[in-house]
């Protein structure tokens, strides 16, 4: 059977989404395994993503001129123009550069985030969402496999100690590493997608999904990053609640599922009560917030306050796209909270533009099972970005916004009996 050019473009759009969102471990596995620097590999893959995104935009130019896109997409483009102007002014007129070179900064921001966002948004209304979800799960499962290969190489196997410290996958100290945030985020997303497929679809064998949920949750525990932790439990209850209360089932089935779920959570709560949680890093990291008990927590709180201070110094249009370095010496950083960062970089004007879109997406009505998963993929970065990541390097966030811009066009089996 011959595949049309339109179908090829749709597959390429899916490939771009999957690689941008969940391809980092795949792209950095070789350098970490062989103790090489990840920087050249990151630049290489960002160049590929940029080229693929530009190709898709050129191929989809007719859709741009013929289709009427939602106001949310236009608002997101307005925000990116405003943010780009801020970044350009800060970099070239104020000399504010993040830790990487100017070329790397722009390649990461536009090659790995903003331009792919536009390409995915153009195709969001016509790509096969089911195939996109399947491809995402496959990439996440493969990434988990690669993570465990690195884990066995570096640590020699599994041990309880891996759950007591934040796990970084690195074969020696330097730039060849996969950080705990990425490990936690990918693990959390794999577990949640597995849970979604387990409840809503028959795409994969149930036993395989249980296994993938387990290894995803294990990576979440070992990475012990706060954002993915909060995201996991919020989205877990969202998917479960959607399944119990909105899926096309009788009231008797809903009551049975609700009772069974409550029983399972009671069992989990009992076993958790038997564990010394002080030895499980995932459960005690939140105790540090507000107490400054660890260097990363204290630094995070300081950066949040500095971001607020910079916003207050220029509340209308913002002060800078990064936190200014102390005494204007060295490199700046970002506050690890995109909402503080939005106010800091673009002021009230930019915040009104971006937050109006996010609020609109949050209150979208979920009508079918494919929308359930896409909405979950939006919630994951929207929540986790309160604790980590930045506006200029947050591929999961921007690719999810691209999908949500075409949310109304996502087709799938209805959640309601009368539809």
C-alpha positions in Angstrom: 0.0 0.0 0.0 1.4 3.3 -1.0 1.7 6.0 1.6 0.7 9.5 0.6 2.9 12.6 1.2 0.3 13.8 3.6 0.6 10.7 5.7 4.4 10.9 5.6 4.2 14.4 6.9 1.9 13.3 9.7 4.3 10.5 10.7 7.2 13.0 10.7 5.1 15.3 13.0 4.6 12.4 15.4 8.3 11.6 15.2 9.2 15.2 16.0 6.8 15.3 19.0 8.2 12.0 20.4 11.8 12.9 20.0 11.4 16.4 21.3 9.4 15.3 24.3 10.9 11.9 25.2 14.0 11.4 23.2 16.7 12.9 25.4 17.8 9.6 27.0 17.9 8.0 23.6 20.0 10.8 22.2 22.5 10.9 25.1 22.8 7.1 25.9 25.9 6.6 23.7 28.0 9.5 25.2 27.1 8.6 28.7 27.8 4.9 28.2 31.2 5.6 26.6 32.1 8.5 28.9 31.9 11.1 26.2 30.6 14.7 26.4 26.9 14.9 25.7 27.2 18.5 24.3 28.1 17.6 20.7 25.3 15.0 20.6 22.8 17.4 22.0 23.7 20.1 19.4 23.6 17.4 16.7 20.1 16.3 17.6 18.8 19.8 18.2 20.0 20.6 14.6 18.1 17.6 13.3 14.9 18.7 15.2 15.2 22.2 13.8 15.7 21.0 10.3 12.7 18.6 10.6 10.5 21.3 12.1 11.4 23.8 9.4 10.6 21.1 6.7 7.2 20.4 8.3 6.4 24.1 8.5 7.2 24.6 4.9 5.2 21.5 3.9 2.3 22.7 6.0 2.3 26.3 4.8 -1.0 25.6 2.9 -2.7 24.6 6.2 -1.5 27.9 7.8 -3.2 29.9 5.0 -6.3 27.8 4.6 -7.3 26.8 8.2 -8.5 29.0 11.0 -6.5 28.3 14.1 -7.7 28.9 17.6 -7.0 32.1 19.5 -4.9 30.1 21.9 -2.3 29.4 19.2 -2.1 33.0 18.2 -1.7 34.1 21.8 1.1 31.5 22.3 2.8 33.0 19.2 2.4 36.5 20.6 4.0 35.3 23.8 6.9 33.7 21.9 7.5 36.9 20.0 7.5 38.9 23.2 9.8 36.4 24.9 12.1 36.3 21.9 12.4 40.1 21.9 13.3 40.0 25.6 15.9 37.3 25.1 17.4 39.1 22.1 17.7 42.4 24.1 19.1 40.7 27.2 21.7 38.6 25.3 23.0 41.2 22.8 22.5 44.5 24.6 22.8 43.5 28.3 25.2 40.5 27.9 23.1 38.2 29.9 23.9 34.7 28.7 23.0 31.4 30.3 25.7 28.8 31.0 26.0 27.8 27.4 27.3 29.9 24.5 24.9 32.1 22.5 24.8 29.7 19.6 23.9 26.8 21.9 21.4 28.9 23.8 19.5 29.8 20.7 19.8 26.3 19.2 18.3 24.8 22.3 15.6 27.4 22.6 14.5 27.4 19.0 15.8 24.1 17.7 14.4 22.1 20.7 11.4 24.2 21.7 9.9 27.1 19.9 10.2 26.2 16.2 9.2 22.5 16.8 6.2 23.8 18.8 5.0 25.7 15.8 5.5 22.7 13.5 3.6 20.4 15.8 0.8 22.9 16.3 0.3 23.2 12.6 -0.2 19.4 12.3 -2.0 18.9 15.7 -5.5 18.9 14.2 -4.8 16.2 11.6 -2.3 13.7 13.1 -3.5 10.3 14.4 -3.5 10.9 18.2 -3.6 7.1 19.0 -0.4 6.5 17.0 1.2 9.5 18.7 0.4 8.0 22.1 1.6 4.6 21.1 4.9 6.0 19.8 5.3 8.0 23.0 4.9 4.9 25.1 7.3 3.0 23.0 10.0 5.7 23.2 9.5 6.0 27.0 9.7 2.2 27.5 12.9 2.1 25.4 14.3 5.0 27.3 13.6 3.2 30.6 15.4 0.1 29.2 18.4 2.3 28.3 18.3 3.9 31.7 18.5 0.5 33.4 21.4 -0.5 31.1 23.3 2.6 32.3 22.3 1.8 35.9 23.7 -1.7 35.7 26.9 -0.4 34.1 27.4 2.4 36.6 26.2 0.8 39.8 26.5 -2.9 39.0 22.8 -3.7 39.6 19.8 -2.8 41.7 20.2 -2.1 45.4 18.2 -0.3 48.1 20.8 2.4 48.2 19.6 3.6 44.8 16.4 4.8 46.4 18.2 6.7 49.2 20.0 9.2 46.9 19.1 11.2 43.8 20.3 9.1 40.9 22.3 10.7 38.2 23.4 8.5 35.3 27.0 9.4 34.6 30.1 7.4 34.0 32.4 10.1 35.3 32.1 13.6 36.6 31.5 16.1 33.9 29.0 17.0 31.1 28.2 13.4 30.2 25.2 12.7 32.5 21.5 12.3 32.6 20.1 14.3 35.5 17.6 13.2 38.2 14.9 15.5 36.9 14.9 13.8 33.4 15.0 10.3 35.0 12.0 11.2 37.3 10.0 12.9 34.5 10.4 10.1 32.0 9.7 7.5 34.7 6.6 9.3 35.9 5.3 9.8 32.3 5.9 6.1 31.4 4.0 5.0 34.5 1.1 7.3 33.8 0.9 6.4 30.1 1.0 2.7 31.1 -1.8 3.2 33.6 -3.8 5.0 30.9 -3.4 2.2 28.4 -4.2 -0.3 31.1 -7.5 1.3 31.8 -8.7 2.7 28.4 -7.2 0.7 25.6 -6.2 -2.8 24.6 -3.2 -1.8 22.5 -0.5 -3.6 24.7 -0.7 -6.8 26.8 -1.8 -6.0 30.3 1.1 -7.8 31.9 3.5 -5.7 29.8 1.8 -2.5 31.0 2.0 -3.6 34.6 5.7 -4.2 34.1 6.2 -0.8 32.4 4.3 0.9 35.2 6.6 -0.7 37.7 9.8 0.3 36.0 8.5 3.8 35.4 7.6 4.2 39.0 11.0 2.8 40.0 12.8 5.5 37.9 10.5 8.1 39.6 11.7 6.9 43.0 15.3 6.9 42.0 15.3 10.3 40.4 13.3 11.7 43.4 12.5 15.0 41.7 9.7 17.0 43.3 7.9 18.1 40.2 7.4 14.7 38.7 6.4 13.3 42.1 3.6 15.8 42.5 2.7 15.4 38.8 2.5 11.6 39.1 0.0 11.5 41.9 -2.2 14.3 40.5 -2.4 12.7 37.1 -2.8 9.2 38.6 -6.0 10.4 40.4 -7.1 12.3 37.3 -6.9 9.2 35.0 -8.4 7.0 37.6 -11.2 9.4 38.4 -12.0 9.9 34.7 -12.1 6.1 34.2 -14.4 5.6 37.2 -16.8 8.5 36.8 -16.9 9.4 33.2 -16.2 6.3 31.2 -19.2 4.6 29.6 -20.0 2.2 32.4 -23.0 1.4 34.5 -23.4 2.8 38.0 -22.9 -0.7 39.4 -19.5 -1.0 37.6 -18.5 2.4 38.8 -19.3 1.6 42.4 -17.3 -1.7 42.1 -14.3 0.1 40.6 -14.4 2.8 43.2 -14.5 0.2 46.0 -11.7 -1.8 44.5 -9.6 1.3 44.0 -10.2 2.3 47.6 -9.2 -1.1 48.8 -6.0 -1.1 46.8 -5.0 2.4 48.1 -5.7 1.3 51.6 -3.3 -1.7 51.2 -0.7 0.6 49.7 -1.1 3.0 52.6 -0.7 0.2 55.1 2.5 -1.0 53.5 3.9 2.5 53.2 3.2 3.0 56.9 5.6 0.1 57.6 8.4 1.8 55.7 10.9 4.1 57.3 10.2 7.0 54.9 13.3 8.9 56.1 15.3 6.3 54.1 13.3 6.9 50.9 14.5 10.1 49.4 11.4 10.6 47.2 9.2 10.9 50.3 11.3 13.2 52.5 12.5 15.8 50.0 9.3 17.9 50.5 10.1 18.2 54.2 13.1 20.5 53.2 10.9 23.2 51.6 10.9 26.2 53.7 13.6 24.9 56.1 16.7 25.1 53.8 17.9 21.7 54.9 19.6 20.9 51.7 21.7 22.9 49.3 19.4 22.4 46.3 16.3 23.3 48.3 17.8 26.4 49.7 19.1 27.5 46.3 15.7 26.9 44.7 14.0 29.1 47.3 16.6 31.8 46.9 16.1 31.8 43.1 12.3 32.0 43.5 12.7 35.0 45.7 15.2 36.7 43.3 12.8 36.1 40.4 10.0 37.8 42.3 12.3 40.7 43.2 13.3 41.1 39.5 9.7 41.2 38.5 8.8 43.8 41.1 11.7 46.0 39.7 9.9 46.1 36.3 6.4 44.7 36.7 4.9 45.8 33.4 7.4 44.3 30.9 9.7 42.3 33.1 13.3 42.6 33.9 15.3 39.8 32.2 14.9 36.3 30.8 17.2 34.8 33.4 18.1 35.6 37.0 20.9 38.2 36.9 24.2 36.9 38.2 25.5 38.2 41.6 27.3 41.6 41.1 26.8 41.1 37.3 29.7 38.5 37.4 29.5 35.1 35.7 26.4 33.4 34.3 22.8 33.8 35.2 20.4 31.0 35.9 16.7 30.4 35.8 14.3 30.1 38.8 13.2 26.5 38.1 9.6 27.7 38.0 8.2 28.8 34.7 5.4 30.8 36.3 7.8 33.0 38.3 10.0 33.1 35.2 7.1 34.3 33.1 6.6 37.3 35.4 10.3 37.9 35.7 11.0 37.8 31.9 7.8 39.3 30.4 6.0 41.1 33.2 2.3 41.4 33.6 1.9 41.7 29.8 3.4 38.4 29.0 1.9 36.7 32.0 -1.6 37.7 30.9 -1.0 36.3 27.5 0.4 33.0 28.5 -1.7 32.4 31.6 -4.9 33.1 29.7 -4.0 30.2 27.4 -3.0 27.9 30.2 -6.3 28.6 32.0 -8.3 28.0 28.8 -6.5 24.6 28.3 -7.0 23.7 31.9 -10.8 24.0 31.6 -11.1 22.2 28.2 -13.8 19.7 28.3 -12.5 16.1 27.9 -14.9 14.2 25.6 -13.1 11.1 24.4 -10.4 8.7 25.5 -7.6 10.2 23.3 -8.3 13.6 24.8 -7.9 12.0 28.3 -4.2 11.2 27.4 -3.4 14.4 25.7 -4.8 16.4 28.6 -2.6 14.3 30.9 0.4 15.1 28.7 -0.4 18.7 29.2 -0.8 18.4 33.0 2.6 16.7 33.4 4.8 19.6 32.3 2.3 22.2 33.5 2.6 20.9 37.1 6.2 19.7 37.1 7.5 23.1 35.7 6.5 24.6 39.0 9.6 22.9 40.4 12.1 22.7 37.6 12.9 23.6 33.9 12.7 26.9 32.1 10.8 28.7 29.4 13.7 28.5 26.9 14.4 24.8 27.5 11.2 22.9 28.3 10.4 20.7 25.2 7.7 18.7 27.1 5.9 21.9 27.9 5.9 23.4 24.5 5.1 20.2 22.6 2.2 19.6 24.9 0.9 23.2 24.3 1.1 22.5 20.6 -1.1 19.4 20.9 -3.5 21.3 23.1 -3.9 24.0 20.5 -5.7 21.4 18.4 -7.5 19.8 21.3 -11.0 20.2 19.9 -10.0 18.3 16.7 -8.8 15.2 18.6 -11.0 12.2 17.7 -11.6 9.1 19.8 -14.1 6.9 21.5 -16.5 9.0 23.5 -16.5 8.9 27.3 -20.3 9.5 27.4 -23.1 7.0 26.9 -25.3 9.3 24.8 -22.5 10.2 22.3 
